[in-house]
Amino acid sequence: MIAGSWIVVASLAAGVGTLALLGRLWRYREKPGAKWFLLSLACQALWSVSYAVSLLVFDETVRLALEVLGWALLAGIAVYFLAFALAYTGRGHLVETPWYRALLTLPAVAVVLLGTNPWHGLVWDEFSVVAIAGLAGTAYELRLWAVVVATGGVLIALLGSLVLFDTVASYGRLYRREAIAVGVSTVPPLSAVVVWLYEIGPVPELNFATVLFLPHIALDAYAFVRSDMFEFHPATRREGERAAIEDLGNPVVVVDEHDRIVTLNAAAESVLGVEKARALTEPLAAFLTDETFAGPDETDRVTVDTDGRRRTYSLATTPLTASGDRLGSTVVLQDITEEIQREQRLQVLNRVVRHNLRNDMTVVRGFAEAANEATDDTEVSELLDTVEGKADDLVDLGEKARAIEGILGADRRATTVELAALLSDAVDDVDADVPIATDVPDVTVTVDADTLRVLCVALVENAVEHGSTSPESNTPRDAVEHGSTSPDSHTRRDAAEHGSTSPDSHTRRDAATVQPDERAPVRVTATVRDGGVEIAIADDGPGLPEHERDVLAAGEETDLEHSTGLGLWLASWATRRLGGDLDFEVDDGTTARLWFPVEEDGEQSAA
């Protein structure tokens, strides 16, 4: 029995194991980097088998051919493994560069140079077959440049491992075990190649790399078969991170701790009017119109001249840190030019509605009222009554606009209030000529009280408007008399008695309220549920028109679909401000259901 036969058996086993692994991974061939890894495995399998055969061949010509094949396959393993590491980790574009394409020709170059070496002698001298432990080893003297090139091949494979280890550092536990396994798997065969290349061991005529492919295969099998390494590859995350900046429509600029540009995306190049190559290392302030720019941390908006137009951008700055040290910032610019202009237009229109229109309508109403008192003509008096009513409607519109600006345009904080008292005040603020039934538990809640109160006023006003047409309350006079004669009714207090601070409060006619009564035209109830409060406001009118509900659901008005006023819009916006939900149920009348969350530190216990 040949003493060194175990090397042959181990090399054959490595070849068979590599082929088995290649077969298992073939279905992943379309995954990033997979085709390069499969090529590397193919070279590894072929070298393992061919080297096992070569150890039994003592014919110098055949042995030389197998040695040339082994060198070419070794070069293929190195360059294909690095290509795999680059593509797998999201750096596949590097493999497409001319430099790497040239590197991929290394196996073919090795075949040509080594195959023709007997004629030019550029690679080695004095090739011979040497018997070692019954095996056919080889002995030859490599030229210095050939040793350097071979060392470069080892470094190429080592670089592939380092790229995979970088994945461990960059992406954490998701790829940690797999990347470590594949990276470490190259260490045993690479160590054997180094020992053989530099003739460090006692038997430099033999290369034990094919034997040490066995632990290499075991680690690769763990990573790719057991852990599904190709199912979760970091190329997705790296490409996502690249696209998050490069493909983002917003301008993104990365600056160092001195606010000098480190990189920027294409959108930022367009906005700043500069190419990336010229912008690098330049201060960000050099490309802005603002002379008072004090850095992204000190400024929340900037102006930039782009294509002859001045645009305003808000800045969203994220610090870049490492080990607690500030390295710079990522600055995202958001074009808010149109938003600012729209806000200015709305402010002007709101001022016109709130001040000019309201004041003028007050004058118109005063003249109409005076004229009405001075005339005895019934027909003229009716016309003047209509004028007074329309003037009141427009004044009320101005008040609602004022309420919207006061509530939605201000920063407000949650306070702890008694829910029953708040809803009572909201009902008192409504100019109602119909009975309003209330059923509210004695609880305290922590909420933006002013916003909730204005919201409830708007919903109750809407219910009164629709409920007052109920057969149970045919006229304003009937409504008041119906409420005042009810045994459960009580005289309604004026809003001033409750210390009303509502921005749209004004002197109102007293209206009757009743205790819980299913027959009342308007009913207000409240319950505590699901970490919040639900308030239901129901009326017995014909129901909220479908087009009104469609407008609120769509969130916009058109020429064909539009609301008749600001009340429901106020309710919708205020609900959004509270972080709640507002739904309308239409059956025998309309029920508005408002649910809003209550802060966790607020009380919801009995008062």
Secondary structure as a PSIPRED ss2 file (coil, helix, strand):
# PSIPRED VFORMAT (PSIPRED V4.0)

   1 M C   1.000  0.000  0.000
   2 I C   1.000  0.000  0.000
   3 A C   1.000  0.000  0.000
   4 G C   1.000  0.000  0.000
   5 S H   0.000  1.000  0.000
   6 W H   0.000  1.000  0.000
   7 I H   0.000  1.000  0.000
   8 V H   0.000  1.000  0.000
   9 V H   0.000  1.000  0.000
  10 A H   0.000  1.000  0.000
  11 S H   0.000  1.000  0.000
  12 L H   0.000  1.000  0.000
  13 A H   0.000  1.000  0.000
  14 A H   0.000  1.000  0.000
  15 G H   0.000  1.000  0.000
  16 V H   0.000  1.000  0.000
  17 G H   0.000  1.000  0.000
  18 T H   0.000  1.000  0.000
  19 L H   0.000  1.000  0.000
  20 A H   0.000  1.000  0.000
  21 L H   0.000  1.000  0.000
  22 L H   0.000  1.000  0.000
  23 G H   0.000  1.000  0.000
  24 R H   0.000  1.000  0.000
  25 L H   0.000  1.000  0.000
  26 W H   0.000  1.000  0.000
  27 R H   0.000  1.000  0.000
  28 Y H   0.000  1.000  0.000
  29 R C   1.000  0.000  0.000
  30 E C   1.000  0.000  0.000
  31 K C   1.000  0.000  0.000
  32 P C   1.000  0.000  0.000
  33 G C   1.000  0.000  0.000
  34 A H   0.000  1.000  0.000
  35 K H   0.000  1.000  0.000
  36 W H   0.000  1.000  0.000
  37 F H   0.000  1.000  0.000
  38 L H   0.000  1.000  0.000
  39 L H   0.000  1.000  0.000
  40 S H   0.000  1.000  0.000
  41 L H   0.000  1.000  0.000
  42 A H   0.000  1.000  0.000
  43 C H   0.000  1.000  0.000
  44 Q H   0.000  1.000  0.000
  45 A H   0.000  1.000  0.000
  46 L H   0.000  1.000  0.000
  47 W H   0.000  1.000  0.000
  48 S H   0.000  1.000  0.000
  49 V H   0.000  1.000  0.000
  50 S H   0.000  1.000  0.000
  51 Y H   0.000  1.000  0.000
  52 A H   0.000  1.000  0.000
  53 V H   0.000  1.000  0.000
  54 S H   0.000  1.000  0.000
  55 L C   1.000  0.000  0.000
  56 L C   1.000  0.000  0.000
  57 V C   1.000  0.000  0.000
  58 F C   1.000  0.000  0.000
  59 D C   1.000  0.000  0.000
  60 E H   0.000  1.000  0.000
  61 T H   0.000  1.000  0.000
  62 V H   0.000  1.000  0.000
  63 R H   0.000  1.000  0.000
  64 L H   0.000  1.000  0.000
  65 A H   0.000  1.000  0.000
  66 L H   0.000  1.000  0.000
  67 E H   0.000  1.000  0.000
  68 V H   0.000  1.000  0.000
  69 L H   0.000  1.000  0.000
  70 G H   0.000  1.000  0.000
  71 W H   0.000  1.000  0.000
  72 A H   0.000  1.000  0.000
  73 L H   0.000  1.000  0.000
  74 L H   0.000  1.000  0.000
  75 A H   0.000  1.000  0.000
  76 G H   0.000  1.000  0.000
  77 I H   0.000  1.000  0.000
  78 A H   0.000  1.000  0.000
  79 V H   0.000  1.000  0.000
  80 Y H   0.000  1.000  0.000
  81 F H   0.000  1.000  0.000
  82 L H   0.000  1.000  0.000
  83 A H   0.000  1.000  0.000
  84 F H   0.000  1.000  0.000
  85 A H   0.000  1.000  0.000
  86 L H   0.000  1.000  0.000
  87 A H   0.000  1.000  0.000
  88 Y H   0.000  1.000  0.000
  89 T C   1.000  0.000  0.000
  90 G C   1.000  0.000  0.000
  91 R C   1.000  0.000  0.000
  92 G H   0.000  1.000  0.000
  93 H H   0.000  1.000  0.000
  94 L H   0.000  1.000  0.000
  95 V H   0.000  1.000  0.000
  96 E C   1.000  0.000  0.000
  97 T C   1.000  0.000  0.000
  98 P H   0.000  1.000  0.000
  99 W H   0.000  1.000  0.000
 100 Y H   0.000  1.000  0.000
 101 R H   0.000  1.000  0.000
 102 A H   0.000  1.000  0.000
 103 L H   0.000  1.000  0.000
 104 L C   1.000  0.000  0.000
 105 T C   1.000  0.000  0.000
 106 L H   0.000  1.000  0.000
 107 P H   0.000  1.000  0.000
 108 A H   0.000  1.000  0.000
 109 V H   0.000  1.000  0.000
 110 A H   0.000  1.000  0.000
 111 V H   0.000  1.000  0.000
 112 V H   0.000  1.000  0.000
 113 L H   0.000  1.000  0.000
 114 L H   0.000  1.000  0.000
 115 G H   0.000  1.000  0.000
 116 T C   1.000  0.000  0.000
 117 N H   0.000  1.000  0.000
 118 P H   0.000  1.000  0.000
 119 W H   0.000  1.000  0.000
 120 H H   0.000  1.000  0.000
 121 G C   1.000  0.000  0.000
 122 L C   1.000  0.000  0.000
 123 V C   1.000  0.000  0.000
 124 W E   0.000  0.000  1.000
 125 D E   0.000  0.000  1.000
 126 E E   0.000  0.000  1.000
 127 F E   0.000  0.000  1.000
 128 S E   0.000  0.000  1.000
 129 V E   0.000  0.000  1.000
 130 V E   0.000  0.000  1.000
 131 A E   0.000  0.000  1.000
 132 I E   0.000  0.000  1.000
 133 A C   1.000  0.000  0.000
 134 G C   1.000  0.000  0.000
 135 L E   0.000  0.000  1.000
 136 A E   0.000  0.000  1.000
 137 G E   0.000  0.000  1.000
 138 T E   0.000  0.000  1.000
 139 A E   0.000  0.000  1.000
 140 Y E   0.000  0.000  1.000
 141 E E   0.000  0.000  1.000
 142 L E   0.000  0.000  1.000
 143 R C   1.000  0.000  0.000
 144 L H   0.000  1.000  0.000
 145 W H   0.000  1.000  0.000
 146 A H   0.000  1.000  0.000
 147 V H   0.000  1.000  0.000
 148 V H   0.000  1.000  0.000
 149 V H   0.000  1.000  0.000
 150 A H   0.000  1.000  0.000
 151 T H   0.000  1.000  0.000
 152 G H   0.000  1.000  0.000
 153 G H   0.000  1.000  0.000
 154 V H   0.000  1.000  0.000
 155 L H   0.000  1.000  0.000
 156 I H   0.000  1.000  0.000
 157 A H   0.000  1.000  0.000
 158 L H   0.000  1.000  0.000
 159 L H   0.000  1.000  0.000
 160 G H   0.000  1.000  0.000
 161 S H   0.000  1.000  0.000
 162 L H   0.000  1.000  0.000
 163 V H   0.000  1.000  0.000
 164 L H   0.000  1.000  0.000
 165 F H   0.000  1.000  0.000
 166 D H   0.000  1.000  0.000
 167 T H   0.000  1.000  0.000
 168 V H   0.000  1.000  0.000
 169 A H   0.000  1.000  0.000
 170 S H   0.000  1.000  0.000
 171 Y H   0.000  1.000  0.000
 172 G C   1.000  0.000  0.000
 173 R H   0.000  1.000  0.000
 174 L H   0.000  1.000  0.000
 175 Y H   0.000  1.000  0.000
 176 R H   0.000  1.000  0.000
 177 R H   0.000  1.000  0.000
 178 E H   0.000  1.000  0.000
 179 A H   0.000  1.000  0.000
 180 I H   0.000  1.000  0.000
 181 A H   0.000  1.000  0.000
 182 V H   0.000  1.000  0.000
 183 G H   0.000  1.000  0.000
 184 V H   0.000  1.000  0.000
 185 S H   0.000  1.000  0.000
 186 T C   1.000  0.000  0.000
 187 V H   0.000  1.000  0.000
 188 P H   0.000  1.000  0.000
 189 P H   0.000  1.000  0.000
 190 L H   0.000  1.000  0.000
 191 S H   0.000  1.000  0.000
 192 A H   0.000  1.000  0.000
 193 V H   0.000  1.000  0.000
 194 V H   0.000  1.000  0.000
 195 V H   0.000  1.000  0.000
 196 W H   0.000  1.000  0.000
 197 L H   0.000  1.000  0.000
 198 Y C   1.000  0.000  0.000
 199 E C   1.000  0.000  0.000
 200 I C   1.000  0.000  0.000
 201 G C   1.000  0.000  0.000
 202 P C   1.000  0.000  0.000
 203 V C   1.000  0.000  0.000
 204 P C   1.000  0.000  0.000
 205 E C   1.000  0.000  0.000
 206 L C   1.000  0.000  0.000
 207 N C   1.000  0.000  0.000
 208 F C   1.000  0.000  0.000
 209 A C   1.000  0.000  0.000
 210 T C   1.000  0.000  0.000
 211 V C   1.000  0.000  0.000
 212 L C   1.000  0.000  0.000
 213 F H   0.000  1.000  0.000
 214 L H   0.000  1.000  0.000
 215 P H   0.000  1.000  0.000
 216 H H   0.000  1.000  0.000
 217 I H   0.000  1.000  0.000
 218 A H   0.000  1.000  0.000
 219 L H   0.000  1.000  0.000
 220 D H   0.000  1.000  0.000
 221 A H   0.000  1.000  0.000
 222 Y H   0.000  1.000  0.000
 223 A H   0.000  1.000  0.000
 224 F H   0.000  1.000  0.000
 225 V H   0.000  1.000  0.000
 226 R H   0.000  1.000  0.000
 227 S C   1.000  0.000  0.000
 228 D C   1.000  0.000  0.000
 229 M C   1.000  0.000  0.000
 230 F C   1.000  0.000  0.000
 231 E C   1.000  0.000  0.000
 232 F C   1.000  0.000  0.000
 233 H C   1.000  0.000  0.000
 234 P H   0.000  1.000  0.000
 235 A H   0.000  1.000  0.000
 236 T H   0.000  1.000  0.000
 237 R H   0.000  1.000  0.000
 238 R H   0.000  1.000  0.000
 239 E H   0.000  1.000  0.000
 240 G H   0.000  1.000  0.000
 241 E H   0.000  1.000  0.000
 242 R H   0.000  1.000  0.000
 243 A H   0.000  1.000  0.000
 244 A H   0.000  1.000  0.000
 245 I H   0.000  1.000  0.000
 246 E H   0.000  1.000  0.000
 247 D C   1.000  0.000  0.000
 248 L C   1.000  0.000  0.000
 249 G C   1.000  0.000  0.000
 250 N C   1.000  0.000  0.000
 251 P C   1.000  0.000  0.000
 252 V E   0.000  0.000  1.000
 253 V E   0.000  0.000  1.000
 254 V E   0.000  0.000  1.000
 255 V E   0.000  0.000  1.000
 256 D E   0.000  0.000  1.000
 257 E C   1.000  0.000  0.000
 258 H C   1.000  0.000  0.000
 259 D C   1.000  0.000  0.000
 260 R E   0.000  0.000  1.000
 261 I E   0.000  0.000  1.000
 262 V E   0.000  0.000  1.000
 263 T E   0.000  0.000  1.000
 264 L E   0.000  0.000  1.000
 265 N C   1.000  0.000  0.000
 266 A H   0.000  1.000  0.000
 267 A H   0.000  1.000  0.000
 268 A H   0.000  1.000  0.000
 269 E H   0.000  1.000  0.000
 270 S H   0.000  1.000  0.000
 271 V H   0.000  1.000  0.000
 272 L H   0.000  1.000  0.000
 273 G C   1.000  0.000  0.000
 274 V C   1.000  0.000  0.000
 275 E C   1.000  0.000  0.000
 276 K H   0.000  1.000  0.000
 277 A H   0.000  1.000  0.000
 278 R H   0.000  1.000  0.000
 279 A H   0.000  1.000  0.000
 280 L C   1.000  0.000  0.000
 281 T C   1.000  0.000  0.000
 282 E C   1.000  0.000  0.000
 283 P E   0.000  0.000  1.000
 284 L H   0.000  1.000  0.000
 285 A H   0.000  1.000  0.000
 286 A H   0.000  1.000  0.000
 287 F H   0.000  1.000  0.000
 288 L C   1.000  0.000  0.000
 289 T C   1.000  0.000  0.000
 290 D C   1.000  0.000  0.000
 291 E C   1.000  0.000  0.000
 292 T C   1.000  0.000  0.000
 293 F C   1.000  0.000  0.000
 294 A C   1.000  0.000  0.000
 295 G C   1.000  0.000  0.000
 296 P C   1.000  0.000  0.000
 297 D C   1.000  0.000  0.000
 298 E C   1.000  0.000  0.000
 299 T C   1.000  0.000  0.000
 300 D C   1.000  0.000  0.000
 301 R E   0.000  0.000  1.000
 302 V E   0.000  0.000  1.000
 303 T E   0.000  0.000  1.000
 304 V E   0.000  0.000  1.000
 305 D E   0.000  0.000  1.000
 306 T E   0.000  0.000  1.000
 307 D C   1.000  0.000  0.000
 308 G C   1.000  0.000  0.000
 309 R E   0.000  0.000  1.000
 310 R E   0.000  0.000  1.000
 311 R E   0.000  0.000  1.000
 312 T E   0.000  0.000  1.000
 313 Y E   0.000  0.000  1.000
 314 S E   0.000  0.000  1.000
 315 L E   0.000  0.000  1.000
 316 A E   0.000  0.000  1.000
 317 T E   0.000  0.000  1.000
 318 T E   0.000  0.000  1.000
 319 P E   0.000  0.000  1.000
 320 L E   0.000  0.000  1.000
 321 T E   0.000  0.000  1.000
 322 A E   0.000  0.000  1.000
 323 S C   1.000  0.000  0.000
 324 G C   1.000  0.000  0.000
 325 D E   0.000  0.000  1.000
 326 R E   0.000  0.000  1.000
 327 L E   0.000  0.000  1.000
 328 G E   0.000  0.000  1.000
 329 S E   0.000  0.000  1.000
 330 T E   0.000  0.000  1.000
 331 V E   0.000  0.000  1.000
 332 V E   0.000  0.000  1.000
 333 L E   0.000  0.000  1.000
 334 Q E   0.000  0.000  1.000
 335 D E   0.000  0.000  1.000
 336 I C   1.000  0.000  0.000
 337 T H   0.000  1.000  0.000
 338 E H   0.000  1.000  0.000
 339 E H   0.000  1.000  0.000
 340 I H   0.000  1.000  0.000
 341 Q H   0.000  1.000  0.000
 342 R H   0.000  1.000  0.000
 343 E H   0.000  1.000  0.000
 344 Q H   0.000  1.000  0.000
 345 R H   0.000  1.000  0.000
 346 L H   0.000  1.000  0.000
 347 Q H   0.000  1.000  0.000
 348 V H   0.000  1.000  0.000
 349 L H   0.000  1.000  0.000
 350 N H   0.000  1.000  0.000
 351 R H   0.000  1.000  0.000
 352 V H   0.000  1.000  0.000
 353 V H   0.000  1.000  0.000
 354 R H   0.000  1.000  0.000
 355 H H   0.000  1.000  0.000
 356 N H   0.000  1.000  0.000
 357 L H   0.000  1.000  0.000
 358 R H   0.000  1.000  0.000
 359 N H   0.000  1.000  0.000
 360 D H   0.000  1.000  0.000
 361 M H   0.000  1.000  0.000
 362 T H   0.000  1.000  0.000
 363 V H   0.000  1.000  0.000
 364 V H   0.000  1.000  0.000
 365 R H   0.000  1.000  0.000
 366 G H   0.000  1.000  0.000
 367 F H   0.000  1.000  0.000
 368 A H   0.000  1.000  0.000
 369 E H   0.000  1.000  0.000
 370 A H   0.000  1.000  0.000
 371 A H   0.000  1.000  0.000
 372 N H   0.000  1.000  0.000
 373 E H   0.000  1.000  0.000
 374 A H   0.000  1.000  0.000
 375 T C   1.000  0.000  0.000
 376 D C   1.000  0.000  0.000
 377 D C   1.000  0.000  0.000
 378 T H   0.000  1.000  0.000
 379 E H   0.000  1.000  0.000
 380 V H   0.000  1.000  0.000
 381 S H   0.000  1.000  0.000
 382 E H   0.000  1.000  0.000
 383 L H   0.000  1.000  0.000
 384 L H   0.000  1.000  0.000
 385 D H   0.000  1.000  0.000
 386 T H   0.000  1.000  0.000
 387 V H   0.000  1.000  0.000
 388 E H   0.000  1.000  0.000
 389 G H   0.000  1.000  0.000
 390 K H   0.000  1.000  0.000
 391 A H   0.000  1.000  0.000
 392 D H   0.000  1.000  0.000
 393 D H   0.000  1.000  0.000
 394 L H   0.000  1.000  0.000
 395 V H   0.000  1.000  0.000
 396 D H   0.000  1.000  0.000
 397 L H   0.000  1.000  0.000
 398 G H   0.000  1.000  0.000
 399 E H   0.000  1.000  0.000
 400 K H   0.000  1.000  0.000
 401 A H   0.000  1.000  0.000
 402 R H   0.000  1.000  0.000
 403 A H   0.000  1.000  0.000
 404 I H   0.000  1.000  0.000
 405 E H   0.000  1.000  0.000
 406 G H   0.000  1.000  0.000
 407 I H   0.000  1.000  0.000
 408 L H   0.000  1.000  0.000
 409 G C   1.000  0.000  0.000
 410 A C   1.000  0.000  0.000
 411 D C   1.000  0.000  0.000
 412 R C   1.000  0.000  0.000
 413 R C   1.000  0.000  0.000
 414 A C   1.000  0.000  0.000
 415 T E   0.000  0.000  1.000
 416 T E   0.000  0.000  1.000
 417 V E   0.000  0.000  1.000
 418 E E   0.000  0.000  1.000
 419 L H   0.000  1.000  0.000
 420 A H   0.000  1.000  0.000
 421 A H   0.000  1.000  0.000
 422 L H   0.000  1.000  0.000
 423 L H   0.000  1.000  0.000
 424 S H   0.000  1.000  0.000
 425 D H   0.000  1.000  0.000
 426 A H   0.000  1.000  0.000
 427 V H   0.000  1.000  0.000
 428 D H   0.000  1.000  0.000
 429 D C   1.000  0.000  0.000
 430 V C   1.000  0.000  0.000
 431 D C   1.000  0.000  0.000
 432 A C   1.000  0.000  0.000
 433 D C   1.000  0.000  0.000
 434 V C   1.000  0.000  0.000
 435 P C   1.000  0.000  0.000
 436 I E   0.000  0.000  1.000
 437 A E   0.000  0.000  1.000
 438 T E   0.000  0.000  1.000
 439 D E   0.000  0.000  1.000
 440 V C   1.000  0.000  0.000
 441 P C   1.000  0.000  0.000
 442 D C   1.000  0.000  0.000
 443 V E   0.000  0.000  1.000
 444 T E   0.000  0.000  1.000
 445 V E   0.000  0.000  1.000
 446 T E   0.000  0.000  1.000
 447 V E   0.000  0.000  1.000
 448 D C   1.000  0.000  0.000
 449 A H   0.000  1.000  0.000
 450 D H   0.000  1.000  0.000
 451 T H   0.000  1.000  0.000
 452 L H   0.000  1.000  0.000
 453 R H   0.000  1.000  0.000
 454 V H   0.000  1.000  0.000
 455 L H   0.000  1.000  0.000
 456 C H   0.000  1.000  0.000
 457 V H   0.000  1.000  0.000
 458 A H   0.000  1.000  0.000
 459 L H   0.000  1.000  0.000
 460 V H   0.000  1.000  0.000
 461 E H   0.000  1.000  0.000
 462 N H   0.000  1.000  0.000
 463 A H   0.000  1.000  0.000
 464 V H   0.000  1.000  0.000
 465 E H   0.000  1.000  0.000
 466 H H   0.000  1.000  0.000
 467 G H   0.000  1.000  0.000
 468 S C   1.000  0.000  0.000
 469 T C   1.000  0.000  0.000
 470 S C   1.000  0.000  0.000
 471 P C   1.000  0.000  0.000
 472 E C   1.000  0.000  0.000
 473 S C   1.000  0.000  0.000
 474 N C   1.000  0.000  0.000
 475 T C   1.000  0.000  0.000
 476 P H   0.000  1.000  0.000
 477 R H   0.000  1.000  0.000
 478 D H   0.000  1.000  0.000
 479 A H   0.000  1.000  0.000
 480 V H   0.000  1.000  0.000
 481 E H   0.000  1.000  0.000
 482 H H   0.000  1.000  0.000
 483 G H   0.000  1.000  0.000
 484 S H   0.000  1.000  0.000
 485 T C   1.000  0.000  0.000
 486 S C   1.000  0.000  0.000
 487 P C   1.000  0.000  0.000
 488 D C   1.000  0.000  0.000
 489 S C   1.000  0.000  0.000
 490 H E   0.000  0.000  1.000
 491 T C   1.000  0.000  0.000
 492 R C   1.000  0.000  0.000
 493 R C   1.000  0.000  0.000
 494 D C   1.000  0.000  0.000
 495 A H   0.000  1.000  0.000
 496 A H   0.000  1.000  0.000
 497 E H   0.000  1.000  0.000
 498 H H   0.000  1.000  0.000
 499 G C   1.000  0.000  0.000
 500 S C   1.000  0.000  0.000
 501 T C   1.000  0.000  0.000
 502 S C   1.000  0.000  0.000
 503 P C   1.000  0.000  0.000
 504 D C   1.000  0.000  0.000
 505 S C   1.000  0.000  0.000
 506 H C   1.000  0.000  0.000
 507 T C   1.000  0.000  0.000
 508 R C   1.000  0.000  0.000
 509 R C   1.000  0.000  0.000
 510 D C   1.000  0.000  0.000
 511 A C   1.000  0.000  0.000
 512 A C   1.000  0.000  0.000
 513 T E   0.000  0.000  1.000
 514 V E   0.000  0.000  1.000
 515 Q C   1.000  0.000  0.000
 516 P C   1.000  0.000  0.000
 517 D C   1.000  0.000  0.000
 518 E C   1.000  0.000  0.000
 519 R C   1.000  0.000  0.000
 520 A C   1.000  0.000  0.000
 521 P C   1.000  0.000  0.000
 522 V E   0.000  0.000  1.000
 523 R E   0.000  0.000  1.000
 524 V E   0.000  0.000  1.000
 525 T E   0.000  0.000  1.000
 526 A E   0.000  0.000  1.000
 527 T E   0.000  0.000  1.000
 528 V E   0.000  0.000  1.000
 529 R E   0.000  0.000  1.000
 530 D C   1.000  0.000  0.000
 531 G C   1.000  0.000  0.000
 532 G E   0.000  0.000  1.000
 533 V E   0.000  0.000  1.000
 534 E E   0.000  0.000  1.000
 535 I E   0.000  0.000  1.000
 536 A E   0.000  0.000  1.000
 537 I E   0.000  0.000  1.000
 538 A E   0.000  0.000  1.000
 539 D E   0.000  0.000  1.000
 540 D C   1.000  0.000  0.000
 541 G C   1.000  0.000  0.000
 542 P C   1.000  0.000  0.000
 543 G C   1.000  0.000  0.000
 544 L C   1.000  0.000  0.000
 545 P C   1.000  0.000  0.000
 546 E H   0.000  1.000  0.000
 547 H H   0.000  1.000  0.000
 548 E H   0.000  1.000  0.000
 549 R H   0.000  1.000  0.000
 550 D H   0.000  1.000  0.000
 551 V H   0.000  1.000  0.000
 552 L H   0.000  1.000  0.000
 553 A H   0.000  1.000  0.000
 554 A H   0.000  1.000  0.000
 555 G C   1.000  0.000  0.000
 556 E C   1.000  0.000  0.000
 557 E C   1.000  0.000  0.000
 558 T C   1.000  0.000  0.000
 559 D C   1.000  0.000  0.000
 560 L C   1.000  0.000  0.000
 561 E C   1.000  0.000  0.000
 562 H C   1.000  0.000  0.000
 563 S C   1.000  0.000  0.000
 564 T C   1.000  0.000  0.000
 565 G C   1.000  0.000  0.000
 566 L C   1.000  0.000  0.000
 567 G H   0.000  1.000  0.000
 568 L H   0.000  1.000  0.000
 569 W H   0.000  1.000  0.000
 570 L H   0.000  1.000  0.000
 571 A H   0.000  1.000  0.000
 572 S H   0.000  1.000  0.000
 573 W H   0.000  1.000  0.000
 574 A H   0.000  1.000  0.000
 575 T H   0.000  1.000  0.000
 576 R H   0.000  1.000  0.000
 577 R H   0.000  1.000  0.000
 578 L H   0.000  1.000  0.000
 579 G C   1.000  0.000  0.000
 580 G C   1.000  0.000  0.000
 581 D E   0.000  0.000  1.000
 582 L E   0.000  0.000  1.000
 583 D E   0.000  0.000  1.000
 584 F E   0.000  0.000  1.000
 585 E E   0.000  0.000  1.000
 586 V E   0.000  0.000  1.000
 587 D C   1.000  0.000  0.000
 588 D C   1.000  0.000  0.000
 589 G C   1.000  0.000  0.000
 590 T E   0.000  0.000  1.000
 591 T E   0.000  0.000  1.000
 592 A E   0.000  0.000  1.000
 593 R E   0.000  0.000  1.000
 594 L E   0.000  0.000  1.000
 595 W E   0.000  0.000  1.000
 596 F E   0.000  0.000  1.000
 597 P E   0.000  0.000  1.000
 598 V C   1.000  0.000  0.000
 599 E C   1.000  0.000  0.000
 600 E C   1.000  0.000  0.000
 601 D C   1.000  0.000  0.000
 602 G C   1.000  0.000  0.000
 603 E C   1.000  0.000  0.000
 604 Q C   1.000  0.000  0.000
 605 S C   1.000  0.000  0.000
 606 A E   0.000  0.000  1.000
 607 A C   1.000  0.000  0.000
